[in-house]
């Protein structure tokens, strides 16, 4: 596994754990279709929403905050993928939203996690 892939996989595990601690239930990881991938799909029991999560992980903030890597184009693609996921799954929900979880890996300590709700 390439170092970049390992960092991304670590970030997704950290993000899934952080979401669970906030009361969301992760129901799918790395859902793929020919148009792309959704990192995490979760149910927010408090709101009844299906949450489509883009996880961005960086080893430093030298090139900016991880969430800055989520562009308008990336959000548009995530929105389209969310529609495809919903059409393939029989999930009764009170709505859907797009979230970003930014993970900044800290040398010798716990990663910093920021959960941005309803970004797109």
Chimera marker file (.cmm) of the C-alpha trace (Angstrom):
<marker_set name="trace">
<marker id="1" x="0.000" y="0.000" z="0.000" r="1" g="1" b="0" radius="0.5"/>
<marker id="2" x="1.346" y="3.433" z="-0.913" r="1" g="1" b="0" radius="0.5"/>
<marker id="3" x="2.009" y="5.852" z="1.946" r="1" g="1" b="0" radius="0.5"/>
<marker id="4" x="-0.702" y="8.220" z="0.650" r="1" g="1" b="0" radius="0.5"/>
<marker id="5" x="-3.240" y="5.377" z="0.580" r="1" g="1" b="0" radius="0.5"/>
<marker id="6" x="-2.269" y="4.315" z="4.111" r="1" g="1" b="0" radius="0.5"/>
<marker id="7" x="-2.747" y="7.883" z="5.387" r="1" g="1" b="0" radius="0.5"/>
<marker id="8" x="-6.146" y="8.056" z="3.679" r="1" g="1" b="0" radius="0.5"/>
<marker id="9" x="-7.256" y="4.721" z="5.131" r="1" g="1" b="0" radius="0.5"/>
<marker id="10" x="-6.115" y="5.831" z="8.588" r="1" g="1" b="0" radius="0.5"/>
<marker id="11" x="-8.065" y="9.084" z="8.198" r="1" g="1" b="0" radius="0.5"/>
<marker id="12" x="-11.214" y="7.210" z="7.230" r="1" g="1" b="0" radius="0.5"/>
<marker id="13" x="-10.935" y="4.979" z="10.325" r="1" g="1" b="0" radius="0.5"/>
<marker id="14" x="-10.436" y="8.050" z="12.537" r="1" g="1" b="0" radius="0.5"/>
<marker id="15" x="-13.367" y="9.822" z="10.850" r="1" g="1" b="0" radius="0.5"/>
<marker id="16" x="-15.685" y="6.814" z="11.261" r="1" g="1" b="0" radius="0.5"/>
<marker id="17" x="-14.821" y="6.613" z="14.958" r="1" g="1" b="0" radius="0.5"/>
<marker id="18" x="-15.377" y="10.374" z="15.406" r="1" g="1" b="0" radius="0.5"/>
<marker id="19" x="-18.764" y="10.180" z="13.689" r="1" g="1" b="0" radius="0.5"/>
<marker id="20" x="-19.809" y="7.252" z="15.900" r="1" g="1" b="0" radius="0.5"/>
<marker id="21" x="-18.810" y="9.263" z="18.972" r="1" g="1" b="0" radius="0.5"/>
<marker id="22" x="-21.134" y="12.029" z="17.715" r="1" g="1" b="0" radius="0.5"/>
<marker id="23" x="-24.051" y="9.613" z="17.422" r="1" g="1" b="0" radius="0.5"/>
<marker id="24" x="-23.894" y="8.783" z="13.716" r="1" g="1" b="0" radius="0.5"/>
<marker id="25" x="-24.012" y="5.184" z="12.551" r="1" g="1" b="0" radius="0.5"/>
<marker id="26" x="-21.655" y="4.435" z="9.670" r="1" g="1" b="0" radius="0.5"/>
<marker id="27" x="-23.542" y="2.081" z="7.358" r="1" g="1" b="0" radius="0.5"/>
<marker id="28" x="-21.122" y="1.928" z="4.429" r="1" g="1" b="0" radius="0.5"/>
<marker id="29" x="-17.456" y="2.599" z="3.749" r="1" g="1" b="0" radius="0.5"/>
<marker id="30" x="-15.830" y="3.245" z="0.403" r="1" g="1" b="0" radius="0.5"/>
<marker id="31" x="-18.944" y="2.769" z="-1.734" r="1" g="1" b="0" radius="0.5"/>
<marker id="32" x="-17.841" y="2.716" z="-5.361" r="1" g="1" b="0" radius="0.5"/>
<marker id="33" x="-19.482" y="2.890" z="-8.737" r="1" g="1" b="0" radius="0.5"/>
<marker id="34" x="-18.063" y="3.674" z="-12.153" r="1" g="1" b="0" radius="0.5"/>
<marker id="35" x="-18.507" y="7.413" z="-11.484" r="1" g="1" b="0" radius="0.5"/>
<marker id="36" x="-16.516" y="7.590" z="-8.248" r="1" g="1" b="0" radius="0.5"/>
<marker id="37" x="-16.450" y="6.787" z="-4.565" r="1" g="1" b="0" radius="0.5"/>
<marker id="38" x="-18.155" y="7.925" z="-1.382" r="1" g="1" b="0" radius="0.5"/>
<marker id="39" x="-15.821" y="7.600" z="1.594" r="1" g="1" b="0" radius="0.5"/>
<marker id="40" x="-18.479" y="7.072" z="4.288" r="1" g="1" b="0" radius="0.5"/>
<marker id="41" x="-22.257" y="6.855" z="4.386" r="1" g="1" b="0" radius="0.5"/>
<marker id="42" x="-23.861" y="7.292" z="7.806" r="1" g="1" b="0" radius="0.5"/>
<marker id="43" x="-27.245" y="7.670" z="9.451" r="1" g="1" b="0" radius="0.5"/>
<marker id="44" x="-27.717" y="10.621" z="11.770" r="1" g="1" b="0" radius="0.5"/>
<marker id="45" x="-30.202" y="9.273" z="14.303" r="1" g="1" b="0" radius="0.5"/>
<marker id="46" x="-30.772" y="12.764" z="15.756" r="1" g="1" b="0" radius="0.5"/>
<marker id="47" x="-31.991" y="14.239" z="12.461" r="1" g="1" b="0" radius="0.5"/>
<marker id="48" x="-33.014" y="11.102" z="10.552" r="1" g="1" b="0" radius="0.5"/>
<marker id="49" x="-30.746" y="12.093" z="7.665" r="1" g="1" b="0" radius="0.5"/>
<marker id="50" x="-28.492" y="9.972" z="5.491" r="1" g="1" b="0" radius="0.5"/>
<marker id="51" x="-25.083" y="11.629" z="5.608" r="1" g="1" b="0" radius="0.5"/>
<marker id="52" x="-22.585" y="11.339" z="2.765" r="1" g="1" b="0" radius="0.5"/>
<marker id="53" x="-19.112" y="12.039" z="4.073" r="1" g="1" b="0" radius="0.5"/>
<marker id="54" x="-15.974" y="13.117" z="2.250" r="1" g="1" b="0" radius="0.5"/>
<marker id="55" x="-12.897" y="12.464" z="4.393" r="1" g="1" b="0" radius="0.5"/>
<marker id="56" x="-9.757" y="14.504" z="3.786" r="1" g="1" b="0" radius="0.5"/>
<marker id="57" x="-6.590" y="13.589" z="5.643" r="1" g="1" b="0" radius="0.5"/>
<marker id="58" x="-3.277" y="15.374" z="5.683" r="1" g="1" b="0" radius="0.5"/>
<marker id="59" x="-0.046" y="14.801" z="7.538" r="1" g="1" b="0" radius="0.5"/>
<marker id="60" x="0.539" y="18.534" z="7.983" r="1" g="1" b="0" radius="0.5"/>
<marker id="61" x="-1.156" y="21.854" z="7.368" r="1" g="1" b="0" radius="0.5"/>
<marker id="62" x="1.795" y="23.047" z="5.273" r="1" g="1" b="0" radius="0.5"/>
<marker id="63" x="-0.391" y="23.107" z="2.156" r="1" g="1" b="0" radius="0.5"/>
<marker id="64" x="-3.543" y="24.209" z="3.954" r="1" g="1" b="0" radius="0.5"/>
<marker id="65" x="-6.285" y="22.698" z="6.065" r="1" g="1" b="0" radius="0.5"/>
<marker id="66" x="-7.509" y="19.287" z="4.817" r="1" g="1" b="0" radius="0.5"/>
<marker id="67" x="-11.039" y="20.629" z="4.222" r="1" g="1" b="0" radius="0.5"/>
<marker id="68" x="-9.628" y="23.156" z="1.738" r="1" g="1" b="0" radius="0.5"/>
<marker id="69" x="-9.036" y="20.221" z="-0.640" r="1" g="1" b="0" radius="0.5"/>
<marker id="70" x="-12.808" y="19.750" z="-1.001" r="1" g="1" b="0" radius="0.5"/>
<marker id="71" x="-13.558" y="21.882" z="-4.038" r="1" g="1" b="0" radius="0.5"/>
<marker id="72" x="-16.882" y="22.829" z="-5.607" r="1" g="1" b="0" radius="0.5"/>
<marker id="73" x="-16.237" y="20.213" z="-8.277" r="1" g="1" b="0" radius="0.5"/>
<marker id="74" x="-15.628" y="17.566" z="-5.594" r="1" g="1" b="0" radius="0.5"/>
<marker id="75" x="-18.866" y="18.541" z="-3.812" r="1" g="1" b="0" radius="0.5"/>
<marker id="76" x="-20.775" y="18.382" z="-7.108" r="1" g="1" b="0" radius="0.5"/>
<marker id="77" x="-19.414" y="14.891" z="-7.755" r="1" g="1" b="0" radius="0.5"/>
<marker id="78" x="-20.299" y="13.836" z="-4.191" r="1" g="1" b="0" radius="0.5"/>
<marker id="79" x="-23.838" y="15.194" z="-4.662" r="1" g="1" b="0" radius="0.5"/>
<marker id="80" x="-24.261" y="13.125" z="-7.852" r="1" g="1" b="0" radius="0.5"/>
<marker id="81" x="-22.823" y="10.020" z="-6.193" r="1" g="1" b="0" radius="0.5"/>
<marker id="82" x="-25.165" y="10.498" z="-3.222" r="1" g="1" b="0" radius="0.5"/>
<marker id="83" x="-28.108" y="10.489" z="-5.612" r="1" g="1" b="0" radius="0.5"/>
<marker id="84" x="-26.861" y="7.262" z="-7.167" r="1" g="1" b="0" radius="0.5"/>
<marker id="85" x="-26.355" y="5.664" z="-3.754" r="1" g="1" b="0" radius="0.5"/>
<marker id="86" x="-29.894" y="6.622" z="-2.695" r="1" g="1" b="0" radius="0.5"/>
<marker id="87" x="-31.354" y="5.189" z="-5.906" r="1" g="1" b="0" radius="0.5"/>
<marker id="88" x="-29.630" y="1.842" z="-5.217" r="1" g="1" b="0" radius="0.5"/>
<marker id="89" x="-30.500" y="1.549" z="-1.526" r="1" g="1" b="0" radius="0.5"/>
<marker id="90" x="-33.856" y="1.259" z="0.168" r="1" g="1" b="0" radius="0.5"/>
<marker id="91" x="-33.207" y="3.643" z="3.036" r="1" g="1" b="0" radius="0.5"/>
<marker id="92" x="-36.043" y="5.609" z="4.574" r="1" g="1" b="0" radius="0.5"/>
<marker id="93" x="-34.590" y="8.882" z="5.735" r="1" g="1" b="0" radius="0.5"/>
<marker id="94" x="-35.714" y="12.327" z="6.739" r="1" g="1" b="0" radius="0.5"/>
<marker id="95" x="-33.343" y="13.870" z="4.217" r="1" g="1" b="0" radius="0.5"/>
<marker id="96" x="-29.761" y="13.774" z="3.112" r="1" g="1" b="0" radius="0.5"/>
<marker id="97" x="-26.742" y="15.976" z="3.636" r="1" g="1" b="0" radius="0.5"/>
<marker id="98" x="-23.095" y="16.226" z="2.681" r="1" g="1" b="0" radius="0.5"/>
<marker id="99" x="-20.467" y="16.483" z="5.405" r="1" g="1" b="0" radius="0.5"/>
<marker id="100" x="-16.704" y="16.772" z="5.364" r="1" g="1" b="0" radius="0.5"/>
<marker id="101" x="-14.469" y="15.291" z="8.032" r="1" g="1" b="0" radius="0.5"/>
<marker id="102" x="-10.996" y="16.819" z="8.022" r="1" g="1" b="0" radius="0.5"/>
<marker id="103" x="-8.289" y="14.777" z="9.727" r="1" g="1" b="0" radius="0.5"/>
<marker id="104" x="-4.900" y="16.297" z="10.499" r="1" g="1" b="0" radius="0.5"/>
<marker id="105" x="-2.399" y="13.664" z="11.596" r="1" g="1" b="0" radius="0.5"/>
<marker id="106" x="-0.314" y="14.836" z="14.559" r="1" g="1" b="0" radius="0.5"/>
<marker id="107" x="3.236" y="13.623" z="15.085" r="1" g="1" b="0" radius="0.5"/>
<marker id="108" x="3.216" y="11.585" z="18.277" r="1" g="1" b="0" radius="0.5"/>
<marker id="109" x="-0.357" y="12.335" z="19.290" r="1" g="1" b="0" radius="0.5"/>
<marker id="110" x="-4.006" y="11.873" z="18.470" r="1" g="1" b="0" radius="0.5"/>
<marker id="111" x="-5.166" y="13.199" z="15.115" r="1" g="1" b="0" radius="0.5"/>
<marker id="112" x="-7.116" y="16.455" z="15.065" r="1" g="1" b="0" radius="0.5"/>
<marker id="113" x="-10.602" y="15.903" z="13.652" r="1" g="1" b="0" radius="0.5"/>
<marker id="114" x="-12.989" y="18.566" z="12.415" r="1" g="1" b="0" radius="0.5"/>
<marker id="115" x="-16.525" y="17.637" z="11.340" r="1" g="1" b="0" radius="0.5"/>
<marker id="116" x="-18.112" y="20.131" z="8.953" r="1" g="1" b="0" radius="0.5"/>
<marker id="117" x="-21.846" y="19.483" z="8.647" r="1" g="1" b="0" radius="0.5"/>
<marker id="118" x="-24.015" y="20.321" z="5.658" r="1" g="1" b="0" radius="0.5"/>
<marker id="119" x="-21.283" y="21.650" z="3.393" r="1" g="1" b="0" radius="0.5"/>
<marker id="120" x="-23.021" y="21.258" z="0.061" r="1" g="1" b="0" radius="0.5"/>
<link id1="1" id2="2" r="1" g="1" b="0" radius="0.2"/>
<link id1="2" id2="3" r="1" g="1" b="0" radius="0.2"/>
<link id1="3" id2="4" r="1" g="1" b="0" radius="0.2"/>
<link id1="4" id2="5" r="1" g="1" b="0" radius="0.2"/>
<link id1="5" id2="6" r="1" g="1" b="0" radius="0.2"/>
<link id1="6" id2="7" r="1" g="1" b="0" radius="0.2"/>
<link id1="7" id2="8" r="1" g="1" b="0" radius="0.2"/>
<link id1="8" id2="9" r="1" g="1" b="0" radius="0.2"/>
<link id1="9" id2="10" r="1" g="1" b="0" radius="0.2"/>
<link id1="10" id2="11" r="1" g="1" b="0" radius="0.2"/>
<link id1="11" id2="12" r="1" g="1" b="0" radius="0.2"/>
<link id1="12" id2="13" r="1" g="1" b="0" radius="0.2"/>
<link id1="13" id2="14" r="1" g="1" b="0" radius="0.2"/>
<link id1="14" id2="15" r="1" g="1" b="0" radius="0.2"/>
<link id1="15" id2="16" r="1" g="1" b="0" radius="0.2"/>
<link id1="16" id2="17" r="1" g="1" b="0" radius="0.2"/>
<link id1="17" id2="18" r="1" g="1" b="0" radius="0.2"/>
<link id1="18" id2="19" r="1" g="1" b="0" radius="0.2"/>
<link id1="19" id2="20" r="1" g="1" b="0" radius="0.2"/>
<link id1="20" id2="21" r="1" g="1" b="0" radius="0.2"/>
<link id1="21" id2="22" r="1" g="1" b="0" radius="0.2"/>
<link id1="22" id2="23" r="1" g="1" b="0" radius="0.2"/>
<link id1="23" id2="24" r="1" g="1" b="0" radius="0.2"/>
<link id1="24" id2="25" r="1" g="1" b="0" radius="0.2"/>
<link id1="25" id2="26" r="1" g="1" b="0" radius="0.2"/>
<link id1="26" id2="27" r="1" g="1" b="0" radius="0.2"/>
<link id1="27" id2="28" r="1" g="1" b="0" radius="0.2"/>
<link id1="28" id2="29" r="1" g="1" b="0" radius="0.2"/>
<link id1="29" id2="30" r="1" g="1" b="0" radius="0.2"/>
<link id1="30" id2="31" r="1" g="1" b="0" radius="0.2"/>
<link id1="31" id2="32" r="1" g="1" b="0" radius="0.2"/>
<link id1="32" id2="33" r="1" g="1" b="0" radius="0.2"/>
<link id1="33" id2="34" r="1" g="1" b="0" radius="0.2"/>
<link id1="34" id2="35" r="1" g="1" b="0" radius="0.2"/>
<link id1="35" id2="36" r="1" g="1" b="0" radius="0.2"/>
<link id1="36" id2="37" r="1" g="1" b="0" radius="0.2"/>
<link id1="37" id2="38" r="1" g="1" b="0" radius="0.2"/>
<link id1="38" id2="39" r="1" g="1" b="0" radius="0.2"/>
<link id1="39" id2="40" r="1" g="1" b="0" radius="0.2"/>
<link id1="40" id2="41" r="1" g="1" b="0" radius="0.2"/>
<link id1="41" id2="42" r="1" g="1" b="0" radius="0.2"/>
<link id1="42" id2="43" r="1" g="1" b="0" radius="0.2"/>
<link id1="43" id2="44" r="1" g="1" b="0" radius="0.2"/>
<link id1="44" id2="45" r="1" g="1" b="0" radius="0.2"/>
<link id1="45" id2="46" r="1" g="1" b="0" radius="0.2"/>
<link id1="46" id2="47" r="1" g="1" b="0" radius="0.2"/>
<link id1="47" id2="48" r="1" g="1" b="0" radius="0.2"/>
<link id1="48" id2="49" r="1" g="1" b="0" radius="0.2"/>
<link id1="49" id2="50" r="1" g="1" b="0" radius="0.2"/>
<link id1="50" id2="51" r="1" g="1" b="0" radius="0.2"/>
<link id1="51" id2="52" r="1" g="1" b="0" radius="0.2"/>
<link id1="52" id2="53" r="1" g="1" b="0" radius="0.2"/>
<link id1="53" id2="54" r="1" g="1" b="0" radius="0.2"/>
<link id1="54" id2="55" r="1" g="1" b="0" radius="0.2"/>
<link id1="55" id2="56" r="1" g="1" b="0" radius="0.2"/>
<link id1="56" id2="57" r="1" g="1" b="0" radius="0.2"/>
<link id1="57" id2="58" r="1" g="1" b="0" radius="0.2"/>
<link id1="58" id2="59" r="1" g="1" b="0" radius="0.2"/>
<link id1="59" id2="60" r="1" g="1" b="0" radius="0.2"/>
<link id1="60" id2="61" r="1" g="1" b="0" radius="0.2"/>
<link id1="61" id2="62" r="1" g="1" b="0" radius="0.2"/>
<link id1="62" id2="63" r="1" g="1" b="0" radius="0.2"/>
<link id1="63" id2="64" r="1" g="1" b="0" radius="0.2"/>
<link id1="64" id2="65" r="1" g="1" b="0" radius="0.2"/>
<link id1="65" id2="66" r="1" g="1" b="0" radius="0.2"/>
<link id1="66" id2="67" r="1" g="1" b="0" radius="0.2"/>
<link id1="67" id2="68" r="1" g="1" b="0" radius="0.2"/>
<link id1="68" id2="69" r="1" g="1" b="0" radius="0.2"/>
<link id1="69" id2="70" r="1" g="1" b="0" radius="0.2"/>
<link id1="70" id2="71" r="1" g="1" b="0" radius="0.2"/>
<link id1="71" id2="72" r="1" g="1" b="0" radius="0.2"/>
<link id1="72" id2="73" r="1" g="1" b="0" radius="0.2"/>
<link id1="73" id2="74" r="1" g="1" b="0" radius="0.2"/>
<link id1="74" id2="75" r="1" g="1" b="0" radius="0.2"/>
<link id1="75" id2="76" r="1" g="1" b="0" radius="0.2"/>
<link id1="76" id2="77" r="1" g="1" b="0" radius="0.2"/>
<link id1="77" id2="78" r="1" g="1" b="0" radius="0.2"/>
<link id1="78" id2="79" r="1" g="1" b="0" radius="0.2"/>
<link id1="79" id2="80" r="1" g="1" b="0" radius="0.2"/>
<link id1="80" id2="81" r="1" g="1" b="0" radius="0.2"/>
<link id1="81" id2="82" r="1" g="1" b="0" radius="0.2"/>
<link id1="82" id2="83" r="1" g="1" b="0" radius="0.2"/>
<link id1="83" id2="84" r="1" g="1" b="0" radius="0.2"/>
<link id1="84" id2="85" r="1" g="1" b="0" radius="0.2"/>
<link id1="85" id2="86" r="1" g="1" b="0" radius="0.2"/>
<link id1="86" id2="87" r="1" g="1" b="0" radius="0.2"/>
<link id1="87" id2="88" r="1" g="1" b="0" radius="0.2"/>
<link id1="88" id2="89" r="1" g="1" b="0" radius="0.2"/>
<link id1="89" id2="90" r="1" g="1" b="0" radius="0.2"/>
<link id1="90" id2="91" r="1" g="1" b="0" radius="0.2"/>
<link id1="91" id2="92" r="1" g="1" b="0" radius="0.2"/>
<link id1="92" id2="93" r="1" g="1" b="0" radius="0.2"/>
<link id1="93" id2="94" r="1" g="1" b="0" radius="0.2"/>
<link id1="94" id2="95" r="1" g="1" b="0" radius="0.2"/>
<link id1="95" id2="96" r="1" g="1" b="0" radius="0.2"/>
<link id1="96" id2="97" r="1" g="1" b="0" radius="0.2"/>
<link id1="97" id2="98" r="1" g="1" b="0" radius="0.2"/>
<link id1="98" id2="99" r="1" g="1" b="0" radius="0.2"/>
<link id1="99" id2="100" r="1" g="1" b="0" radius="0.2"/>
<link id1="100" id2="101" r="1" g="1" b="0" radius="0.2"/>
<link id1="101" id2="102" r="1" g="1" b="0" radius="0.2"/>
<link id1="102" id2="103" r="1" g="1" b="0" radius="0.2"/>
<link id1="103" id2="104" r="1" g="1" b="0" radius="0.2"/>
<link id1="104" id2="105" r="1" g="1" b="0" radius="0.2"/>
<link id1="105" id2="106" r="1" g="1" b="0" radius="0.2"/>
<link id1="106" id2="107" r="1" g="1" b="0" radius="0.2"/>
<link id1="107" id2="108" r="1" g="1" b="0" radius="0.2"/>
<link id1="108" id2="109" r="1" g="1" b="0" radius="0.2"/>
<link id1="109" id2="110" r="1" g="1" b="0" radius="0.2"/>
<link id1="110" id2="111" r="1" g="1" b="0" radius="0.2"/>
<link id1="111" id2="112" r="1" g="1" b="0" radius="0.2"/>
<link id1="112" id2="113" r="1" g="1" b="0" radius="0.2"/>
<link id1="113" id2="114" r="1" g="1" b="0" radius="0.2"/>
<link id1="114" id2="115" r="1" g="1" b="0" radius="0.2"/>
<link id1="115" id2="116" r="1" g="1" b="0" radius="0.2"/>
<link id1="116" id2="117" r="1" g="1" b="0" radius="0.2"/>
<link id1="117" id2="118" r="1" g="1" b="0" radius="0.2"/>
<link id1="118" id2="119" r="1" g="1" b="0" radius="0.2"/>
<link id1="119" id2="120" r="1" g="1" b="0" radius="0.2"/>
</marker_set>
